[in-house]
Amino acid sequence: MSLCQLLEERVKANPHGTYAILVPFGNIETGTARSVDWTQLKRAVTRAAHILSPLDEEGMPSKTGRVIAILAATDCLLYQALNLAIVQSGNIAMPISQRNSPNAVVNLLRKTDCHDVIVGGGSAVHTLFEETRSLIADEAPGHSLNTIPVPSATRLFPHLGTIADDVEVLKDYPLPADSDELEALRYYIHSSGTTSLPKPIPLTEKYVRYTTLVPFVKDHGSLLSAAMAIPPFHMMGIVVQVMAPLRTGAPIMLWDIVDDGEPAPMANPEITMQAMRRFGATSVLAVPAFLVAWSRNEPAIEYLRTMDRVITGGGPLPEEVGDHLVRRGVNVTLSYGGTEFTNGTQLKRIHRTPEEWIWLEFTEEYPARWEEQDSGLFELQLLESREFRPSIFNIETPDGPAYATNDLFMRHPTKPRMYKIVGRLDDQVTLATGEKVNPAPIELAMAESPLVAAAVLLGRAKNQVAILVQTTPGHEVDPSDSDQVAAFRNLLWPHVEKVNAKSAGFAKIFKETIILSTSTKPFAKTPKGTVQRKRTEELYATEIEEMYAAIDKARGAEDGELPEAWTSAALRPWVLQIVEELVQHSIDPSKDLFDQGADSLTATFLRLRCSSAMQRFPNPTVSSKARSLDANMVFAYPTIPALAQYLLSVVSPDDTNSTEVKQEHLMNMDSLLRKYVADLPKIPAVSTPESPDPTKPLREGYEVQKATERGASHWYTPQWSLVMRWVRQIWSTFTHRVATTPKESILITGTTGALGSALLQQAIESDRFGRVWAFNRPSSEHSGMERQQASFVDKGLDPSLLQHHKLQMIDTDTSADHLGLNLAEYEEISRSVTVIVHNAWRLDFNLSLQSFGPQIKSTRNLVDLALSSANASSLRFVFTSSVGVFPGWTDTSHPAPEEPIGDPSVSVGTGYGESKYVAEKILEYAREQTGLVTTSIRLGQLSGSMNGSWATSGWFPILLKSSLALGYLPDSPGSVSWISVDAAATSVLDAALTSTPERVLHIYHPKPTPWKMVLEAAADALPPSANGGAVPLLPFAEWLKKLEAIKPEDHDRIPGIKLLPFYRGLAAGDAMNRMLPADESHRKEAFGVVRISTEKMRSISPMLASLDPIPIEEVQGWVKHWQTTGFLPLV
């Protein structure tokens, strides 16, 4: 049925049923509500229809087929009565936002040939109309405008004034003659005008009827929905204020009418919440800004928790805000739709959990077409179906004409009808480097600061992103005052750092690239309050270009001098000269640059100059590495000698073996270690009759330290701590006799990778653990739970385990103070945790030790958590280290023992291995000085998961893919001791729960498998060679020569090119093994890999001790997985 037919049916079925509860805008606490029933609404629409198009002698509307615009700032009740009356009178309604410019209004009137405009609701609207009339007279002299004054609310709704509604004898008004013509035009709803002037969008009878039947409309049920926070001219306003109540019969809450001729007041979050609480709304639809404000108000949250549904749409809600509300018990429901394509999402939860509020669940009937874009994202396109047709088409697809929304979505990893909107296709900022940045997450994250009202990310066709910031009231800054600007940037900077932590390296904002708005040029916004990006950038075009010009001038990358040679001696003075030019004063080469005036922009310019110099350097060995510079190189190497050495190492990695370089590495390792153990408390073990175990000493000194930090009372002393510990131990001894063994509470860091996922799965399934915390780094693209779900699916694990009540997923930066947690979270975990498995680490063999600073700081932060724990005396701290700490192991006659490393030079090599060494030593110091029970577990090569899943970024799958293209597989004497991630995870947890914890353990396969057998098993599952047989084997050195001969541009087909330094290292080990007698070389690890002892670990872990050599089926399972993902071709 049409809207007018639905209204008639409501009157017939329930004439005095409530359409709307009208609540006072002022004096909410003492005011009273009034109501409007269906009959009163119908009579109001009839009165307005008589005004707009009087009936002729035959009782039919006299003026039909016109487009009648509404340019008015009236209350919602009056506005929607006029909307319905225009349609009832056989005309076409075009509600227009009074926030549009005269140009925008003229554009709408001319494009729709509209000559009749309902005007009213304050002087601002009349001024806008007069400016529009003047402008249209100039542009189109023949386009006449007829003004229709807004009828008063009490004229249409007499009972809201002083006259009873039924006093007047009201002549019936007929339904439109074309009520059942599905192609008849009913509305023009204009677009928001985010990127250009608003466009009129035609809505037919078919479109309107379909919209009244979508779940978003018909599933509102009998709730009292607060609908007054949505503007009535917006399509969302028509849906919730007209369509939903007509379809469901459920009442809505609106603001009461205003005095005749006065504009309707602008609602805000505070007064809307007051009204909802006072008059008992059970559902609400509000724009995200309202939810953001409510999320910061405890009484508001408490009321939202009582509501059946809290719906938001019309713009993105910051994920942190939604997560916070959901955790507090608020039923947040995200809605998505558009005037061109209505709303195809489920209002009720069908498959999504409350925590999945940010995921949109589309109906099966919605004719959605998902066009895949870059990075696995999808654009939503709407096709025509029997029931539905988009209001307009704008593209042709293989499936027929469609409307392309330009909205980018991410598909849910396990629920195929669920998607998350991540941005706009046309909003992506493409840098001059070719990298694409999605601005929406960054702008949303910036706007979470109380200092920022709105933000626009910049950088199109530039080398560096920047951010234009509109400050909140009370924080305005004069951009011409450099001191004010600097002070504001410093105030905002901690928040920017949090935003940067979730962004890609090329999308990071620097302090110097923050541009501040002026009060005289507020951001251009749509009627919905969305920032109009293009118009705002035009407003600030001068400021933007001046900022980028300053960058280009400071950078001087294109014409800078080149170093005389690419040697340490030549690079040091050259780098020094560039830095002094950038900071404009002399510096001490041996001291930290950032302590001498360098900042983040200096670092950016310096890296760009170095990259440019490498590109222009006349030696191809140097120029070919120009794109290899780490984005954080200046932060990782903040002195002139360190920078020079880094630039040298990028071009000549072998030079890092020199004695000078080795000593520098040792100094850096020692410096970092000293930094993170300097303030460890030195607490001797204390034995008492109740606590005879010297491996579980008391830590009263550390408790005092932490208590003091938290502001504990002055009486909290070491002696009092000792007394309290004795009391706890006596009570524990007593209760132990009557209690069952308590379950452990485990914290695992880094659970989204292969080993982390296996650890998490086994911890959730184990009866030994009553609580499980999973810590993962934050990301602007995917939450930790989303990444975890995708990882579980990829590895064949049951994703439903992630809904287990014992699990709590936490996205946090563990290198931040208190592990990035709020105080309540930190103290809760501190009270309960009994096992910590620190597994999170950056896997990159090209980085220096300094680049692993955040990981090392995280290790120390976790030690602090362990020492502050109520269970500190028995807590077990397990760190997953690596056999990469042994690059300098030279004793080939004995395997490396399961003991701490005494000589640090053994670990000099890659920054990855050095960082693991430093972390091991921090734990060793903590164990010696505080009695903390720590275990470092050095892991060897881990292979695939149970279903064969093995990351395609690993060196072995890349070796196989490259070998197929080369036509040969690389043979090598010796065996491999690879172990599946599932077996490794079991062994790690065995070590964490053992009653005899060791300082150091090794996880390595106890029964090695010949490398040749692994290759042959893989070859049997691969496509045959060119001659039809299995891919032939070739000695490793010869295979490497073929790889080295490949051109760099072939890296997609032969990805091994990117790992040449690594394969050269394997080749060196292979050559050493081949020098041994045949019988001895085959007993060695392939490629000269260090042999390590696993005796202690095998005594602790039955799983490890009982492993058989790698079976052929397991190898072929890896290959099958790579074939399934498309990484390797099918047989």
N, C-alpha and C positions, 0 to 999 in steps of 0.2 A: 504493500500500500504506500501511497504518497504520504508526505508529512501531514498535509491537510486532512487526508482520510484517516490517518492514525489519530489525529486530534479529535475528529468526530467520534471515532470508536471509543476513545477514552471517556468522552462525555456520556456516551450511551451506557457504557459498562459501569462507570463509577463517577457520576456527575459531581459529587462533592469530595472526591478523592484529592489529596494534596498534590499539587504540581510543584510548588515552591514554598519554602519557609524563608521569610524575609527577616533578616536580623539587622539590628541597628549598627550603623558604622561608628557612631559616637555613643558614649555612655553604655558600653556593652554590659558592664557588671550590673547596672540597675535598670537598663532598658528591657523592653519586652519584644518578643517576636510576633510577626503577623504571618498569615498564610494566604496563598492564592490557590484556588482549586481549579479543576479542569474546565468547569463551566465558565468561571470568571476569565480564564485565559482565552477560551473560545470566543466569548463575547468581546474581549479586548481586540482580538484579531479581526473580528467582524467589523467593529467600529473603525479600526484603522483602514480596513479594506474599503469601506464606504468613503473614507476621506480621500484615499489615493485614486480610486476609480469608481465614481458613483454609478449606480445601476441605471440602465436606460429604461425605456418604457416597457420593454419586454422582460425586464428583470435580469438583464445580463450586464456584466461590467462594460463600461463605455470606453475605457482606455486600456487596451491590453497590448502585450507584445513589446512594451517599453523596457528599457534597462533603467531601473531606479536605484540610484546610489544612496547610501546612508553615510553621511559625513557628520557624525554626532558624538558627543562625549556624554551620553546618557547612561543611566543605570542599566544593568543587564536585562532586567525584566522588560522594560520598555523597548529596549533595543531588539530583543528577540521577538517580541510581539510585532514590531514593524517588519522584521525579516519575514515572518510567516505571512503577514498581511500582504506584502508585495507579491508573494507567490500565490496566495489565495485569490488575489485580484487579477491573475492571469499575466503578471509581469515578471521580470527577471531581477532578482535582488543582487546588488553589488555593494556589500559592506566595505567601507574604506577606513583604514586606520587614520585617525586624526594626527598621528605622528609623522605622516608622510610630508614631503616637501611639496610646494605648489607645482613644481615640475612633474613630480611623480603623479599627483592627482590629475593634472592635465593629460598626461600620458594615458592613464587609465580611462578617462572620460572619452578621449578621442578614439582609442583603440576599440572601445565597445559601443561607440556611437551613442553615448549616454547624454541625455539633455535634461533629465530630471534628478534633482539632488535634494534629499531630506537633510536639512541643516539645523543644528541647534546644540545646546549644551555648553554655553560659556563663550566669552569674548574671543578666546584663542581660536576656537573653531570658526567663528564668523570671520576673523581676520584671515585665517587660512583660506576660507572660501572666497573672500573678496580678492585676495592675491591670485587665486586660481582663475577667477572670472576675468581679471585684468590680463593675465598671461594668455588665456585661451583666446581672448579678443584680439590680441596681437598676432598670435600664431595662426589662428583659424577664425577669421572674422565672421564666417557664416555659421559657426557652431554656437547656437544659442543655449542658454542655461536657464531652466525654470527652477526656482527655489520653492521647496515645500517645507514650511516650518515644522519642527518636531512637535507633534501633539503632546500635551501634558500627560504625565502618568495618571493623574486623577481623572482625566477625560476618558482614557481607555480603561482604567480600573477605578470606577467611582467609589467602590467600597473602601479604597485606601484613602479616600478623602472624607467627605461628609455625607455622601449620598449612597444609599444602598444600591447594589449592583443591579437588582432586578426591577428598580422603579421605572427605568426607561423601557419603552416598547421598542424592541430592536428588530428590524427586518432582517430575515435570514439572508446570507450571502452565499451564492452558489459556489460549488467547487469549480476550478478552472475547466474549461471545455476540453482541454487536452490532458486531463489528469492522468489518463492511462496511456498516453503516448510516451514511450520510453525514451525516445530521442529528443523530446521537448527540453529546451534549455530552462533551467531553474535558477542557477546562481552563476555569478562571476566572483570568484574568490581570488584576491591578488596574492602573488608570491611575496616573500619577505623583502626582496630587493637586496640580498646580501652582496651580490657581485655587480648588479646593474639596477636600472629603474625597475620597480615592481611590475610584474606582468599579470594581466587578467587571465585566470584559468577557468574555462567554461565547465560547469557541472550539469549533466543531464539528469532527467528523471531516473533513468536506469542506474546511474552512478549513485544518486541519493538513496534509492531504495536498497542497493547493495550495501551501502555504508551502514544503514540502520540494522543490517543483519550480521555484521561482523562481530566476532566474539568480544571485541573491545566495547561495543555498544550494548549488545544483548545480555552480556554476563555481569552487568552491574548489580543485578538482583534487587533486593529490597532495601539496600543500604541508603542512609541519608548522606548524600554526597555533597561535600562542600565544593561548589563549582564557581565561587565568586572570585577566585584568584586568577581566572583565565579571561583575557579580553574578549568581548562578544563579537568583534569583527573578525576574529581569527577562526579558521576552520575548526580548531580544537574547541573553541568556545561554542560554536554551533553544535558540535557533536555532543558535548557534555551538558549544555544548557537547553538543548532542544531535542536532538535525536534520541539520546539515551533515556530521558524520562518518558518521551512519547512511546518508545519501543517497550520499555520495561514497566512503566507505571510507578517507578521508584521516585520519591521526592528528592529535590535538590535544595541546597542552601544558597541563597543569594543575598546581596546587600539590599536593604530597603530602598524605596524610591527616594529621589532627591527633590528639592523644591523646583518648581517649574522654571526652566531657563538656566538652572545652575548645572555646572559640570559634575559628573559623578566623581567621587573622591578616588584617589589612587590607593589601592590596597597595598599593604606591606606585610611581611611575615609575622610581625608581632601582633598586629590587630587582627589578622586572619586567625592566628592561633587562639587569641582570646575569645573570638566568636565561636570557634569550633568547640572549645572547652565549655563555654557558657551554655551553648544550645545543643550540644551532644552530637556533633557530626560523627559518623562511623566510617566515612571514607572521604578521601580528598584527592583532587588532581591539582598539582601545582607545578610551576616551572622549577628547574633545579635550584635557582637562587634562593627560593623559599626553603628548600630542604637543607641547603648549606647553612642558612641562618638558624633553622630549628636544631640542627645537629650540634650547635654550640650552646644550646640552652637546655639545661637539665629538666626543668618542668615541661618544656615542649616535648622532649624525648619521652618522658613518662606518659604524656597523653597520646603521642603517636603509637606507643606500644599497645594502647587499648583499642586502636582503630583496626577495623577488618582489613583495610587496604590503604596504602599510601602510594599513589600513582604519580609518576613524573614523566615529563616528555617535553618536546619542543626545543631541546638542547641537551648537551651532555652533562650528566651528574658526575662530579669527581669520584673516582672509584673509592678513594679513601673515605669519603663521606658516606657513600652507600654501605661500604663494609662496616663502618662504625655503627650506623643505624641498625643494620641487620644483626650485628653482634649484640646490640642492646635489646633485640626482640621486636624491632619494627618490621612490618611486612612491606618492604619496598618493592614496588612493581614498576618496571620500566616499560614505557610505551613508545612505539615508533610508527610514524605514518607520514603522509604528505598529501597536500591538496590534490596533486595530480594522480595519486595512486591509493588513496584512503589508508586504512590501517589493517594490516594482515597478521597482527600478533595476537597471541593468546593473553587474555587478561588473567585467567586462572592459571595456576601452576599445573601443568600436565606432566612434564618430565623433569622440569628444573627444580632444584632444591632452593630453600631460602637464600643460601650462600651464593647461588648462581643468579642473583637478581640482575646482574649486568648483562646476562645473556637473554636475547629475545627469542621467543619460541613462535615460529611462524606456523600458520594453519596449513593443513594439507590442501585445502581448496584454493589457497592464494596462488595465483599463477605466476610464481616467482621464477626467474631465470638468473642463475648465478654465473656471472662471467669472471673467470679467474684472471687475476692481475699479477703483478710482480709480487714476490715474497709470499706467495701462497694466500694472498688476500682475494676477496671477491667483490665485484660491483653487483648490486641488486638491480635487476631489470624486470619490468612488469609486462607480461604478455596479455593478450585478450583471451578470455574464456567464455563459455556460454553464459555465465552469470555476470561476468565483470569485464569492463573495458576501462583502461586508464583514461583519464580526461583528455590527455593528449599523447601522441606518439612522437618520439624524437630520434629514433634510430631504426634501422633494419637489421634483424638478426637471422641466423639460419632457421630459427623457429618462428619467424614472422615479425611483423612490426612490434615495437616495444617502447616503453618509456624507460630510459636509463636514468637512474636516480643520482648518479655520481657519488653515491655513498659507498664507502669501503667497509667491508665486513671481514671478520675472522670466523671461520667455521669451528664449532665446538669439536674437540678431539674425539668424543665418543657418542655425541647425540646429534645426529645429522640434520635435524630440523632447527637446531639452535645456533644462533649467530650473535656475534658481538660487534657493534659498530665501532670503528676505530678512527674514522676521519672522512675527509672528502677527497675524491679523486682530483678535483680541480683546485684543491687547496694545497696540494703537495708542493713543497719548496724544493726545486731542483738546483743544487749548487753548481758552480762552474766546473767542479770536479766530476759531475755526473751523479754524485750521491743524492738520493732523495730523502727528504725529511718530512715526516707527517707532523704538521704543526699542532694539531688538536691536543694530543696528550701533554705536550710541553706547555701550551698556553693554559690548559686547564690546571696543570700542576702549579704554574706560576700564580694563577688567580686564587689558589688556596691560601696564599699569604694575606694576612690582614692589612698589609700595606698596598696590595695590588687590587684594583677594581677590575682591570681587564688587561690583556696582553696580546700582542700580535707578533708572531715570529717572522723575521725577515731573512733575506739571503738569496733570493732568486737570482741566478747567474753570477753570484758572488762566491768567493772562496771561503767565506766564514759566515755563520749565522749570527744574527743579532736579535734583540728583543725590544720592542716598543712597549713601554709600560705606562698605563694610566693609573695614577695613584688614587687611593681611597680618600674620602673627605677627612681633613685633619692632618694629612701627610703630604700636602701639596708642596712642590719644590719649584723654584725658579731655575729653569734649565740654563739660563745665562750666568748663574752664580755657580762657579766651579766648586766652591766649598760646600754649598748645599747639595750639589749633585754627588760629590764624593761621599758626603755623610750619609745620604740616602742609600747609595750603592753599598756602602759598608753595612748599613742596617739590614738591607735586603739580602746580603751575600750568603749568610748561612742557609737561607731558604733556597737560593739559586744552587748552592752546592748539592742540596738534596735532590733538586730537579736534575742536575747534571749527572748524578749518580745513576739515574735511570735512563739516561740518553746515550746514544751511540757517540763515539769519539768525535765524529765530524759534526755532531749536532749540539755540542756543548756551548754554553753561553759563557762569555768572559765578562769580567766586571766592566771592562772598558767598552763593551758592545751593548750596554744597556742604555737605551735612549728613553728619556722621560718626557711625558706629554706636558702641555701647558694648559692652564685653566681656560685660556681663551680659545683653545682648539680641542674641545672634548671629542672623544672617538665617535665616529659616525656609527649609528646603530639602527637595526631594523625595529619594526614595531614590537617584535618578540623580545627585544633587548639584546639580540645577537650582534656582535661587532661586524660592521660591513668592512671587510678586509681591504678591498680595492680602494674604496673611498677614503678610508683612514690612512692607507699608505700614500694616497695622493695628497692628503692634508699635510703629511709630514715628509713629503718628498725631499724638501731642501735639507732638513735635519738628517735624513737617512743618507743622502748623497755626501753630505759633509763628513759624516762619521766614516763612511767607507773610503772617502778620499784621504782622510787622515790615516787610515790603515794602510792604504796603498803607498802613501808618502813615507810612512815609517818603515814599511816593509822593504822597499827598495830592492826587491828580489830580482828584477829582470836585468838590471845593469850593474849589479854588485861585482866587486873584484873576486877573482878566483884564487884559491891557495896555490902556491908555487908547485906543490907536489902533494899527493895524498899520503903523507907520512905524519907521524905523531909530531915531529919537530916543526913541520910546516903548518899543521892544522891548529896548533895551540895559539900562536900569535894571530892567525886569521880569525878564529872564533872570538878571541879577546877583542879584536878591533870591531867586529860586528856588534858585540854586546855593548861596548862602550858607546858606539854610535846610537844604539837604541835607548840606553838609559841616560845618555848625555852627561856622563861623568866617568872618571877613572874608577876602576874596580880592582880588587885583590883577586888574582886568578885562583888562589888556593881556597878562597872562602865561598860559602853558599851564595849564589847569585841573588836569591830571593831575600837574603839578609842585606843586600846592597842596593835595593831599589828596583830589582826586576819584578815583574808581575806576570799575570797569566797572558796578557797581550804581548808582552816581551817574548814569552816562550813561544807563542804562535808565530810571531814575526821571525824569530831566530830559526825555528824549524823550516819555515817557508824559504828563507834565504839559503839554508843548507841544502834543501831539496833542489832549489833552482840551480845552485852552484854545481851540484852533482849532475844534474841534467845537462849542463853546459860544459862539464869538464871533458877535455879532449881524449880521455882514456875510456874506452867502452866498458871496461870492468867496473869503473866508478859510475858512469852514467846509467848503466843498466840497473843499478841499485837505488836510483833516486826515489823510487816509490816505496822503498823498504823502511823508511824512517818511522820509528814509533811515534804516535801522536803525543805521547807523554815524555818524549826523550829528555827534555830540559828538566822536567820534574824528577825524572829517574836519575839523571846525571847533572846535578846542579852546580858543578864546578867546571872551570875551564879544562883542566887536565882530564876529568872524567868525560866531558863532552867530546873532546878530541879523540880520546881512546874509543869512545862509542862509535864515532864516525869512521874510525879506522876499522873497527871490528865488523861493521856492516859490510864493508868491502872486502876485508881480508880476515875472515874468522880464524884462520890458522895462527895469526899473529898473537892471539890471546894466550898462546902457550909459552910466551916468553917469560923469563924470570921476573922482569919488571911488572908485567901484567899480573902474573900469579900473585906477587906480593900485594898488589893493589886489591885484588880480589880477597885475599886473606884479611887485609885491613878492613875492607868493607864488611866482611862477615863478622869480624870481631866487634866492629863498631855497632852494628845492628844488635848483636847479641848483648853487648853491654847495656845498650839503651833499654832493652826490654827485661833485663833481670836486675837492673840497678836498685830498684825499690822493692824487690821481693822481700817479704818479711823473713827473718831468720829465727825460726822457732824450734828450740830443741824438743826432742821427744820427751814426753812425761809419762812414766809408768806408775800405775796405782794398783792396789789389790783388785779393783774392779776393772782395770784396763791394763792387763799385763802385756798386751801385744805391742811391741815397739814400732811395728809398721803402721800403727794407728795413733799417732801422737795427738795431743791436744793442741789447739791453735788459738789459745785465748788471746794472744797478742794481735793476731789478724782480726779476730772478732772485735777487739777494742778499736782497732784502726777503722774498720768498716762502720762500727756503731758511731764513732765520732763523726765520720763523714755524714752520717744520716741524722746527726743532731741528738744522739742519745744523752741521757741524763749524766750528770757529773759523777754519780756513784758507780757507773759501770767501769769496773777496774779489772785487771788481770786476775786478782785474787777472787773477786766475785764470779768471774767467768769460770774459774776453776771449780768453785763450789757448785755452781749451776751445772757444770758438765758432770761432776760426780753425781749430783741428784738425778740427772737425766740417765746416766749409765746404770745407777741402782734401779731406777724405775724400768729401764729397758730390760735389765736382767730379770726383774720380777715378771714383767708382762710377757717376756719371751717364753716363759714356761706355759702360758695359757693361750698365746696367740699363734696363729699359723704364720708361716714364712711370708713376710710382706712382699708385695710385688715391687719390682724396680720401676723407676721413672727415668726414661732415657731421652737425652737430647742428641739429635743427629744433625750435623751441618752438612749442607750440600747433598740433597737427596734427589735431585732431578737428573743426575747423570746415571751411568750404568751401575756402578757399585752402590751409589747412594739409593737408587730405587730398590735394589735387592736388599740393602740393609733395612730400608723402611718397610718393605713388604714383610720381611721375616720378623721384624720387631712388632709389627701390628698383629701378626698371626701367632706370635709366641705368648704363651700363658705367663711367662716370666715377667712381662712388662705390663703394668697397669696404666701407664701414661706414656705417650710418645710425643715429643716436640720435634718438628722438622723445620730447620732454619734454612732459608734460601735467600739469595740476593734479590732485591727489588728489580723490576723491569717495567719500562713504560709500555711495552707491547703486550706482555702476558703476565698474569699473576702467577705466584708460585704454584697454586692449586692447578691452574690450567696447564702449566708446564709439566707438573707431576702427572696429571691425567694423561697427557700426550706421551710421556715417557713410559708409563705403565702399559698403555696400549701398544706402543712400539715394541716393548720387551715381552709381550704376552702375559703380563701380570693382570690381576683382576682389579680394574679401576674402582669397583664398588668398595674395596677395602679402604679407600680414601675417605669414605663417609663414616668410618668406625668412630665410635664415641671417644675412644682413648686418644685419638690423633688430634693434634692442633698444628696446623700449618701456619708459619709465621714468615712473612717477607720482611727482612730486616738487613741492615748493613752492620755486620758484626764488628767491623773495624771502628765504628763510632762508639762514643762513650756509652757505657751500660749496654753494649751490644746493639745499640740503636733501639732499645726497648723503652717503653715508659716505665716509671718507677714501680707501678703496680704489677706489670708483667714480670719485670726483673725479680721483684721480691717473691712473687708466686713461684717462679721457677727455682729461685735460690732455696726456698723452703723445701721443695719436693724432689729435685733432681738427685739421682743416685749414680747415673752413668752418663758420661759425655763421650760421644764418638765424633771427633773433629775430622770431617772428611772433605770439607769444602776447600778447594785450592784451584788456582788458575793454572790451566794446562797449556803452556806456551813455552817451547824450548828456545825461542828467539829473544826472550826478554832478559834484561839484566836483573841482578839481585834486588836493586832498589825498586824495580817495578813490582816486586812482591811485598812491598811494605805493608799494604792493607791486610794481606793474608797473615803476615807475621804479627801485626798488631792485633788481629782477631784472635790469634792463638793466646797472646797474653791476656786479652780481655776474657777469654773463656777460662783461663787459669784463675783470674780474679773471681769469676762467678763460682768456680769450684771451691775456692778457699772461703768464700762468704757463705757457702751452703750450710744449712743445718746438718747435712749429712757429710760434712767435709772429711771426717775421720775415716769414713769407709767408702767414700765416693771413688769410682774408678774413672780415670781420664785416658781415653785411647785416641791416639793420633795416627791417621793413615799416612805414613811416610812413603818413601819410594827407594828402590834400589838405585835410583839416580843419584843417591848420595855417595856412590862408589866410583866415580869416573877415574879417580887416581889410584884405585886398588891394584897393586902390582904383584901381590903374592899369588902366583898361579898354582902353587902346590897345595894350597889350602883354601877351602871356601871361606867367604867373609862370615865372621861369627855373629851370633845374635847378641851383640854387646854394643854399648855406646862407642862412638868413634872418638879415638883419642887424638889423632892427628888431623886437624882441619884441612890440610892440603889434599887429603884423600878426596874431599868433596869439591874441590875447585874445578869448575867446568862451566856448566850452564847455570843461568840464574835460577832456573827451576830447582835443580839439585841442591844448589847452595842455600836456597830459601828453606828447603826441607831440612837441611842440616841445622840451620839456625833454630827452626821450630823444635827439632828434637832436643837441642841443647837447652832451650828455654824450659822444656818439660823436665829435663834432667836436673837443672838447677832447682826447679820448683820441688822436685821429689827430695833432693838432698836438704834443702833449706827449710821446707815446711812439712815434709812428710806426706805430701799429696801423692796418692798412688797413681802413677802415670805409666803408660806403655806406648812406645812408638813401634808401629807395625810397618815394616818395609815391604811394600808390595812389588812383585815382579809384573811381567806383562799379563794383563787380564784379557781374556778372550770373550766370546759372545755370551749372551744370556741364554736361558733355557730354550727360547724359540729361535736361537741363532742370531738375534739382534746384536750387531757390533757396529758402532758408529763408522760411517763411511769416511770420516775424516782421519781415521787411524792409518798408520803407515802400512800395515799389512793389506787391508782392502785396496788402498791406493796402489800398492805394489802389484796386486793381481790385475787391476784395471789397466795399468800401464803396460803390464806384460802382455796382455791380450793385443794391445795395439802394436807393441814391438814384435810380437810373434814368438817370444821366448820367455821362459820363467827362470829366475836366477837360482842356481844351485849353490849350496855351501855345505861343507862338512860340519858335523856337530848336531846337537839336539836343541830343542826348545822346551822350556819349563813353564809353558803358559797354563793358566788356570782360569776356569770360568768365573764370571762375576758372582754367580750364585754360590759356588763353593767358597770363594773368597769372603763373601759376606757372612756366611755361616762361621767361618774361622775367626773373623773379626769379633763377632758376638760371643763366640766361645772364649776368646781372650778377655773380653770385657766382663764376663761373668765368672771367670775361673777363681777358685779360692787361693790360687798360688800365682798372683800377678807377677809378670816379668817386666824388666825395664825395656827390653827390646825383643821383638819377635820378627820372624820373616815368613811371608806367605809366598811360596814358590811351589810349583808342582814337584812332588818328591820323586816322580818317575818320568823323567824327560822323554820326549818323543822325537825321533830323528826329523830334522828339517825336511829332508827329502821326502819322507813319508807324508808330511803335512802338504807339501807341494803337489805330490802325485794324487792325493785324495782330492785336493782342490781342482786339479786339472781334469779329473774324471767328471766333475760336475760343470766344467766350463765348456763353451762351444769348441768344436775341433779346430785345429790349425788349418792353414790354407791347403795343406796336402791331405786333409781328411783325418789325420791322426790326432793324438793328444798334443797339446802345446809342448814343444820340446824344451828340455832344460839346457841352460848355458851357464858356465862358471860365472860367479857373481861379478867379477871384475869386468868381464866381457859384456855382460848385461848392462853394467853401469855405463860403459862407453857408448852403447847404443842409446841409452837414455840421455847422456850428455850431448849427443849429437842432435837432439830434437830442438826445434825452434821454440822460443818462449810462447809464441802465439798459439801453440798446440796444447796449451795446459788443460783445456777442457777435455780433450780426447786422451791426453797422457798426463794426468795430474801429478805424476811422480816428479815432474820438473820442479814443482814447488818445494819438494823435499830433498833436493839434491844434496845439500850439506849433510842431512841425516843419513842418506844412503851411502855417501862417501865414508861416513864413520863406520857403517856396517862393513863396507868393503875393506877398510883397514883392519878390522877385527877378523874378517874372513881370510885376509892374506896371512895374518899371524897364525891362525889355525892351520892353514895349509902348510906351514913350515914345520909343523909337528909330525911325528910318525903317524901313519894312517890309523893304527889301532888306538893311538892316544887322542888324535884330533876328533875322532868320532865320539869320544867320551866327554869332550868339552862342550860348553854351550856354543851354539852357532854364533858367528860374527864376533867372537871374543868376548861375549857378555860375561860379566863377573859371575862366578859360581858362588852361591850363598848357602849357608847352613840353615836347615829348618828343623833341627832336632828338638828344640824347645817347643816350637809351635806344634809339632806333630804329637808331642806328649800332652798338649792341652786340647787339641782339636781332633777328635776321632774322624771327622769328615776329611781333613787334610791327610791324615795318616793312611786312610783307606782308599785314596784315589787310585784309579787305574790310568795308564797312559791315555792320551787323547785318542778317542776312537775315530775311525774314518767317518762315521755317521755325523759326529759333531762338526768336523771340518766341513762336510758337505752341507750341514745345516747353516753354517755361516754364509756359504756361497749362495744357497737358496734364498736366504734373507736379502742379500745384496741384489739378487736378481729380481726379487719381488718388489723391491723399492725402485728398480730401474737403474741402479748404479752399475750393475753388470748385466750383459745381455743373457737372455735365456738360451738354453741349449736348443 
